[in-house]
Amino acid sequence: MSKIGEQKKRIIHFYCRPCAEYHLKTHPHYRAMKRRAALRRKAKEAKAAQEAQQ
């Protein structure tokens, strides 16, 4: 949807479920949300690798 020469706009806000508000991505809950997602992704990959070995 972008045109040639038009820069993409960076999204600097996110919806914080615990607070039920929008915040900047510098909010502590954003960092915690990203950390939880990374842990879930790593656990899923480890489980898949373990099942592939069996």
Residue pairs with C-beta under 8 A, 6 or more apart in sequence:
2 8
11 25
12 24
12 25
13 22
13 23
13 24
13 25
14 22
14 23
14 25
14 27
14 30
14 33
15 21
15 22
16 22
16 23
16 27
16 29
16 30
18 29
19 29
23 29
23 30
